[in-house]
Amino acid sequence: MGLRIVRLGTPRHPDEGLRLGTVRRPPRGVPRSEFASRNYYDVWVPELAPSAPLFSWVRSQPLTAPRWKRFAGEYRKEMRAPAAAHLIALLARLSSQADFSVGCYCADEVVCHRSILRELMMDAGATVLP
């Protein structure tokens, strides 16, 4: 049992379970009825995505180490808000009882909010699978 961190739109791991999309917007050009069958997500959880202003700010200029550091700090602050913090705690607890995944569209997890989300889930006690 455990939680996987994935890139949305990629093939699913055989034991992945339910896929949660932690993105601000649904995939463009994909009918809602095909989100799951095209490996995007089964459930949309925008509460775990960076806020629209933060996402716009980080995308407004080339990503540098200082910009990434600032983004990471701001995203962590957003995830301390009660709704997000409770959701992270809930998912961390569920990870010991069920297989599921959370993900985003970004190609490179190293510079994606899902890398920070992985750390936040681990800090909350989640069972995180490779």
NORDAMO-V98867 format. One record per residue. N is the residue number from 1. RES is the residue in one small letter. SS is DSSP state (@ for helix, = for strand, . for the rest). PSI is psi in whole degrees, 0 to 359 (NA if undefined). Layout:
N:RES:SS:PSI
N:RES:SS:PSI
This chain:
1:m:.:145
2:g:=:180
3:l:=:136
4:r:=:147
5:i:=:123
6:v:=:164
7:r:=:123
8:l:.:141
9:g:.:357
10:t:.:160
11:p:.:145
12:r:.:147
13:h:.:145
14:p:.:327
15:d:.:24
16:e:.:323
17:g:.:206
18:l:=:137
19:r:=:125
20:l:=:128
21:g:=:113
22:t:.:60
23:v:.:156
24:r:.:327
25:r:.:148
26:p:.:163
27:p:.:136
28:r:.:139
29:g:.:9
30:v:.:123
31:p:.:142
32:r:@:323
33:s:@:347
34:e:@:2
35:f:.:309
36:a:.:315
37:s:.:339
38:r:.:18
39:n:.:29
40:y:.:284
41:y:.:159
42:d:.:325
43:v:=:135
44:w:=:127
45:v:.:72
46:p:@:346
47:e:@:340
48:l:@:7
49:a:.:156
50:p:.:148
51:s:.:158
52:a:@:314
53:p:@:320
54:l:@:317
55:f:@:316
56:s:@:318
57:w:@:312
58:v:@:332
59:r:@:353
60:s:.:341
61:q:.:164
62:p:.:143
63:l:.:120
64:t:.:169
65:a:@:315
66:p:@:322
67:r:@:319
68:w:@:318
69:k:@:316
70:r:@:316
71:f:@:312
72:a:@:317
73:g:@:316
74:e:@:319
75:y:@:317
76:r:@:320
77:k:@:317
78:e:@:322
79:m:@:351
80:r:.:350
81:a:.:147
82:p:@:313
83:a:@:314
84:a:@:317
85:a:@:319
86:h:@:321
87:l:@:318
88:i:@:316
89:a:@:318
90:l:@:311
91:l:@:323
92:a:@:316
93:r:@:318
94:l:@:333
95:s:.:341
96:s:.:354
97:q:.:342
98:a:.:158
99:d:=:129
100:f:=:173
101:s:=:158
102:v:=:148
103:g:=:177
104:c:=:169
105:y:.:338
106:c:.:139
107:a:.:325
108:d:.:107
109:e:@:332
110:v:@:325
111:v:@:49
112:c:.:149
113:h:@:339
114:r:@:336
115:s:@:323
116:i:@:320
117:l:@:322
118:r:@:312
119:e:@:317
120:l:@:320
121:m:@:317
122:m:@:318
123:d:@:330
124:a:.:1
125:g:.:13
126:a:.:149
127:t:.:104
128:v:=:123
129:l:.:157
130:p:.:NA
